Amino acid sequence: MSDSNEPRADLRDAIRSTGSVRSFTNRPVDDETVASILDDARFAPSGGNRQPWRVAVVRDESIRRDLGVAMRPVWDEYVRQSALGRTPFTVVEPAPDSLTSTAPGNVPNDLLDHITEIPVVLAVAADLSRIAMMDKDLDRPTLTGGASVYPFCWSILLAARARDLGGVMTTFASRVEPAVAPMLGLPANHALAATIFLGHPVKRTTKLTRNPVRAFTTRDRFDGPEFDA
Ligand SMILES: Cc1cc2nc3c(=O)[nH]c(=O)nc-3n(C[C@H](O)[C@H](O)[C@H](O)COP(=O)(O)O)c2cc1C
């Protein structure tokens, strides 16, 4: 048993260094490996332990191609909005449609450009009937429901890392959910939470750029003094 001041090195390293991977070698990842990754990820927490996730392992080339075509305009829009210096698709003072950027509409995207070749494509959906949406009646868009599915998505990425695989969670497809739903046979009352890409990394970045604790932590209240432990 480790002392709480001496975290387990392997777990700590995994938490601190699992970066996104968007370029993969052509080495395949078999169904057994995908199943074992999901078998680890299923231990993720969820509200009331209702485990609302559903996963489609998308091997079919034409479905992948259709997904890529549907997601492409979302990427283009993301690039254009980023070029305006705004958080793309923010619900807080979103950029007016009249504000246009000069960003080109065909910026390469490793995932979408190679969607048929990526070793593993997982569509992750959430059964809304199994989610207690605690903030559903507030006068702002809901947020808490995602917490019952995104830890699962993150566990998929950690479980992949444990097998020397890499990957990335994306949410492009959610923006075009109505178009993508029939391609994937998304059941009624389910939301598309993420599309996760996995494979053997071409290269792995383990030195991640993140804000320091003092940048986001205060004492007692969010307007309290810096948490300067
Ligand atoms: C909820 C969520 C949505 C994301 N959506 C996308 C996406 O649509 N496309 C993409 O390429 N990466 C996506 N990412 C990956 C982030 O861009 C990545 O985690 C972040 O830039 C940090 O990069 P790093 O992990 O390589 O340090 C998403 C990550 C999360 C957690």
The ligand as an ORCA input file, in Angstrom:
! r2SCAN-3c Opt
* xyz 0 1
  C     -14.992     16.575    -24.602
  C     -13.838     16.569    -25.563
  C     -14.077     16.833    -26.889
  C     -13.040     16.816    -27.814
  N     -13.330     16.996    -29.126
  C     -12.338     16.868    -30.038
  C     -12.634     16.938    -31.413
  O     -13.795     17.076    -31.823
  N     -11.607     16.811    -32.279
  C     -10.321     16.607    -31.862
  O      -9.419     16.485    -32.703
  N     -10.011     16.540    -30.549
  C     -10.983     16.654    -29.634
  N     -10.702     16.543    -28.299
  C      -9.304     16.375    -27.832
  C      -8.761     17.696    -27.289
  O      -8.534     18.568    -28.359
  C      -7.488     17.436    -26.480
  O      -7.815     16.666    -25.340
  C      -6.854     18.729    -26.003
  O      -6.540     19.575    -27.073
  C      -5.578     18.460    -25.224
  O      -4.625     17.887    -26.088
  P      -3.576     16.818    -25.556
  O      -4.382     15.760    -24.896
  O      -2.861     16.284    -26.759
  O      -2.679     17.520    -24.616
  C     -11.726     16.562    -27.366
  C     -11.485     16.300    -26.020
  C     -12.536     16.278    -25.120
  C     -12.250     15.945    -23.675
*
